[in-house]
Amino acid sequence: MLLRHTTATPPGPREALTVNPARTCQPVGAMYAALGIHGCLPHSHGSQGCCAYHRSTLTRHYKEPVMAATSSFTEGSSVFGGQSNLLQAIHNIFSIYEPDVIAIHTTCLSETIGDDIPQIIAAARDKKFIPEGKYVIHANTPSYVGSHVTGFSNMVKGMVAYFSEPGPQTKTINIIPGWVEPSDMWEIKRLCTLMGVKCILFPDTSDVLDCPQTGTLEFYPKGGTPIADIQRAGQSQMTLALGRTASLAAARELDTKCKVPCETLELPIGLRATDRFIDIMRRVCRVDIPAALEDERGRLMDIITDMHQYFYGKRVALWGDPDQLVSLTEFLVDLDMRPVYIVTGTPGKKFLSRIEKALQGKVPEAKVREGANADMFLMHQWIKQEKVDLLIGNTYMKYIARDENVPLLRHGFPILDRVGHQYFPTVGYKGGLRMLESIINMFLDKMDKEIREDLVELQL
């Protein structure tokens, strides 16, 4: 393992070098968001290699085949532009695969060339390449800026720009869930149903990337947000943007275009974040909180109080997407754990103030970093300097976990070496319960493995 050669102190300042970044590129996020529209085929406007990487990354995480098309750039396209490739692609896709919508995202190559995607879409419409009742939308997602989270954000904003229309206000609320798992989207919809709240959730990858095995091929699964619902989002009474980085841009676009007011909340991961989510729905929709939901909260409170001695004072290192890290940090602090190292590769200075608020001044020794030089190498150096009791992050943290003999709670994107994340939520009270069960069992497994034989106990 090369990571075993990581030194506790850096050999010198790093300004232009990133080692194992805590992010991936924008088109991956744009492709994931596009899959949350029913009957949508994502399209990568670039080379075949780019599209293959983005598809394979999503496929390995969700353990489901991810369908996407590509403009298949060659050397000629790189010199003369990709308009002819994209026009031919639009014509072929609608003729052969018959999607309801093509969601185009750009890549480094097409962005560097400067292809004008709206002009190409207009040309395709003039040539009658887009059938009646079908749609083509786009988002600009160059890989050399931002991350998969900003790519997701740009594509969701594109959905609003192309589809949403103003109209008479209804008693519906929009929920933009941010980059979460299909299981989390199921849970958000379940909470709304339990409270009697009518919502339009978009994008929605449930029943798309967690499909049941039926024995028949469905090129376009039954899940995803219908286009008609995204169009009607402009008539809702309010938009809840869950996670500033992934969801705020689309919510603001909806406010500007359709005058639908928006409210930004942190992802409902943990006790207090879920409380805020439930409370704002209660107030906006003027509904009562059902007893069943109060019971769910009570069960989460029960495990927090019963198992507090196993959480107290434990040092935690986290890395991943900014929206998830903020809510996780708040949850850990509420458990009297100590999130001491927090790293995200997604750039954004507001992340630092959001984390500071989540820390509540209770972990003064916390180290927080965002952007290009916030990487796994830096995280490992910090851990070398002072150990932690738990790691929370994606699969790539397993190398640090192995080298330092620290338990790893896999969370975020991508998770390549485990299953279940697409089926079991981490949002809401039930999601918090599952997360705490996983953390406690990791601590107890490690204790049982390392404790002296004469101290082994059969019960807590």
N, C-alpha and C positions, 0 to 999 in steps of 0.2 A: 504494500500500500504506500503510494507516494505521500499520502497525507501524514504518515508517521515521521516524515522529515520536516514537518511544519515546526518552525521555531516560535517560542513564546513572544519574542519581540521582533518587529519587522527589521529587515536589513537596511531599510531606508524609506523615505517617503515614496508613496505610489500615487502618481497623478494620471498616468495614461495606461495603466495595466489593471485588468480585471481578471481574477482567477476564480473560476467556477461561479458565475454570476447567479444571484438569487432572483432570476426572472428568465423568461424567454421572449420571443419577438411578437410584435403587434398582430401579424396575420393569424397567428394561432388563436388569439382572443376573438378576432373578427369572425373566424370560421366557426368557433364555438357559439358565438352569439347568433349567427345566421342559422345554425341548426335549430335554434329555438323558435323559428317561424315554421308553421305547418306547410308542407309541400315545397320547401325551399332547397335549392341546390347552391351551396357556396361555390364561388368561382375565384380562383387565385390568378390575378393578372400579372403573370411573370413566367419564370421557367418551370419546367416539370419538377426539377429537384426541390424547389421551394415548396410546391404543393405537396409533394411526397413527404417531406419532413413534417409539415403541419398536420397532415392527415395521420401519419404514423404516430406522432406525439399524442394526439387526441385518442387514437385507437388504443394505444398501449395504456393510457390512463383509464379509459372507460370500458375497456375490454369489449367494445362494440365496433363493427365496421363503420368508418366515417367516410361518407361519400362526398366528393368535391371534384370540380372540374378545373382546368388550367388553360391559359392562353398558349402554353408551350412555346415560349420565346426561343428563338435561335439567334445565331450571331447577326443575322439580317435584321431581326426585330430589334436587337440592341442598338443597331445603327440607325435604322429608318423609323423606329417607333412601332408600337404594338397595335395600332388601330385595325389593320387588316386581320390580324390574328383574333382580336376580340370580336369583331363583327362576325367572322366565320364561326367563332365559338358560340356566340349567342344564337345564331341560326341553327347550328348543329344541336345544341342543347335542347332547344324547344322542339326541334323536329324529332329527336331520338328519345330524350328522357322525360319530356313533357312535365317539367315542374310548374308550380304556380308562380314562383318568383325565383329569379337569379340574383344572388347577393354577391356583388363584385367587391373584392378587396385588393388593394394594390400591394406591391412588394418593393423592395429596395430598387430593383432594376427599372420597373415601370415608373417609379417616382423620380429616379435620377434622370431618365429620359424626358420626363415631363408630360406623359400622356394625359390628355384632357378627357377624363372618363365621362362627365356629363355630356360633352359634345359627341363622344362615340355612342353613348346610349341614344341620343337624339338622332344620330345617323342611322342607327339600327332600326329605330321606329320609322324613319322616313322610308327605309328600304323594306318595310313590312316584315322584318325579321322577328318582331315581338308580336305574337298573336293577340287578338282581342281578348281582354280580360286577364292577360298575363302581365307581369311586372319585372322590371330590372331596377335594382337599387345599388348603391355603392358606398364605400367608405375609403378614405385615404389612410393607409396604414404602413408607412415606411418602417422597416425594421431597425433602422439606425437611430431612431428616437423612441422614447417611451418603452412600453413592455406589453406583454400579452393582456394586461389589465386595461391599458389605454386603448389597445386594439378593440377589445370588447366594448369599451365606452364609445368609441368612434362609430362602430357598426350599429349600436343601439340608437345613437343619435341619428344615424342615417335612416333607420326605420321610421323614426318620428318625422324627419324631414320629407320623406317620400310618401308616407301613408297617412299620418294623422290629419284629420280635418276638423275644424271647429263646427259647433252646432249647438242645439238646445241642451242645457246641462241635465245630466242624469244623476241618480243617486249612487253612482259607481265610483270607486277609487281605482287609480292605477297604482300598481306596485312594480317597480323596476328592481329586481332582486339582487343585482350585482352578480359577480362571478361566484356562484355557489354550485353545489352538486345538484343533479336532478332530484335526489332525495330531499334536499333542502327546499327545492321548489314545491315538491309534494307537501312538505310540512307547512310551508307558508300558506298554501291553498287550504290545507286542512284547518289551520287556525282561523282563517277567514270564514270558512264554512261553519265552524263551531260557534263563531260569534255572530253569524248571520250577516256578514259583510259581503256585498257584491264587489268583486274585484276583477280587473284585467291585469293579469300578470304577463309581462313581456320583457325579454324573451323567456321562453319556457321550454327547457330541454327534457322535462319529464315525459316519459313514454316515447322518447327519441333515443336517448343514450342509456336507457335502463330497460329496454324492451323485453317482454317475456318471450320465451322460445315457443313458437307456434308451429314450427315445421314448414312454414311458407316464407318466401322472400317478400319483404315489403320495402321497396326502394325508398318510399317516403312513409315513415311510421305514422301512427295515428296521433302522436303527440305534437307539441309545438303550438304556439299561439296563432289562431286563424288571422289571416290578413284583415278580415272585417273587424276583429276586435281591436287591432292596432289602429285602424281607421277611426273607430269609435272612441279611442282613448282621448281624442280632442274634445269630447263632450263630458268627460268625467268631472266630478267636483273637486278632485285633488289628486296629486301624484305623490307617492311616498318613494323616495330614492334611497335604497338601502346600500350604504357605502358610498362615500363621496367620490372616490377615485373612479369607480366603475359605472356609477349611475347618475351622477349629478348633471353631466353634460346633456343627456337625453331629457331629463326632467326640466332643465332650463329651456331647452329647445321647444318642448311642449308648452311651456309657459309663454314663451315669446310668440310662437306660432298660433296657439289656440287659446291663450289666456287661461290655462289650467294652472292654478297655484301649486307650488311644490314645497315639500318639506323633506329635509335630508336627515336620516337617522343612521347611526352605525348599525352594522349587521346585527340581527338579534341573536347573537351567540352569547350565552351566559344569562345570568339571572336578571341583572338590571337592564341590559340591552333589550331583552325580551319584554320586560315590564314596560319599557318605553314604547315599544312597537305595539303591544296590546293596548296601552293606554291611549295612544293617539288614534287608533282605530275606534276605540270606544267613544272618544270625544267627537271626532269628525263625523262618524256615522250614527252617533247617538244610540248606541246599543249597550246592553248590559253584558258584563262578563259572566259567562255561564259557570255553574258550579264545577263542571267537569274540568274546566281550565284552571280554576282555583286549586283543584285537587292535584293537577299535574305540577303546578308551582310548589304545592306543599310537599310533594314527593322529592322534588329537587332540593328544597330546603332541608328535608329530613336527612338526605345523604350528606349534605354539606355539614350539618351539625354533628351527625353521628361519626363521620370520618375526619373531622377537623384536625385531629392529632397527626394524621398522615399527610396533610397538606401544609401544615404550619411551617413557615420558614424555609420551604424547599426553594432552591435556586433554579431558575428556568431560563433557557436560551431559546429564542424563537426566530424563525425566518420565514419569509413568504410574501404574500400580497398585502398591501397596506391596509385595505379595509378589514381583512380578517385579523391582522395583527392588532389593530386597535381594540376590537371587541375581545379578543383573546386576552390581551393585556389587562383590560378592566376586570374580566372574569377571574383571572389569576390573582389579582390584587384583592378582590372581594373574598377569595379563599384564604387570604393571608399567606399566599405564596409570593415569591420574589422574582418577577421577570427582570433579570439583570442585563441580558444581552438581546437586543431587538434589531433585526436587519431586514431591509427590503431593497431589492434591486430596482424597483419602480421609482423613478425620480419624482419629487414633489415636496417642496419645503413645508407645506401645511401638515404633512405627515408628522413632523417633529412636534408641532403644537398639539395635534390630536393625541399623540402618545403621551405627552406631558400631562394632558388632562386625564387620560386613562390611568396613569400612574398615581394620581391623586396625592402627589408629594410623599408617598409612603416608601418609595424605593430610590433614595437619593443617589445610590451607587450605580443606577442603571446606565448602560451605554446604548445609544441609539444611533443608527446610521441608515441613510437612504442614498440611492443613486448608483452611479457607475462603479465606484470603489467599495460599495457595500456588498461583499461577496462571501463565499464560504471560507476562503482563506483567512479573511479578517475574523470571522466568527471563530474559527479554530484557534487563532492566536489568542483571542480573549479567553477562550476556555482553557488553553494551556496556562495562562497567567493565573486564573482562579477557577476552579472546577465548578460544575453545576450538577444538579441532581436529575434534571429532565431536559430533553430536547423536544421541541415541537416544530415540525416543518415537513417538507416533502421528502421523497425518497432519497434525494441526493445527500441528505444529512446522515444517512446510514453509515457512511464511511467514518464520520466523526464519532458517531455512536459506537461503532465497533472499536475504533482506536482508543477511545477514552473510557469504554465500558460504562456508558450512560444510556438509560432507557430512552427510546425514541417513540413519541406519539406522532404517527404519520397524519399530516393534515395539510390541506391545500393542494397545489398543482405543481408538477405532476406526481402522482403516486403510481409507480410502475410495478412494484413488487408485492402488492397486497390487493385484496378485493374487499368489497363492502362499502367503500366510500360513496358509490353511486346509489346504494340501496338504503343506507342508514344515515339519517340527518344529524347534523351538529347544531342547527339553529333551533330556537324554541326551547321550552322547558325539557321536552323529551330528548332533544339533541344534547342539552347540557348534562342530563342524567347519563347518557351514553358516554360522553366524554369523560366525566368524572369516574365512571366505572372503569374505563380503560386506564386512566392515570393511576388510580388506586391499585389495580391489579398489576400494573407494571412495577410499582414500588414493592408490592408484596412478593411478586415473583423474584425480583432481584434479591430481596431480603432472604427468602427461602433458599435461594441458590448459594448465597455467600455466608449465611449464619453458621456458627458452630453447631455440631450435631446435638450437643446436650442442651441447646437453647431452642430447638425446633418445637413449635407449638402447632396444635391441630386447629386452633381457632383464634380469632382476633382477640 
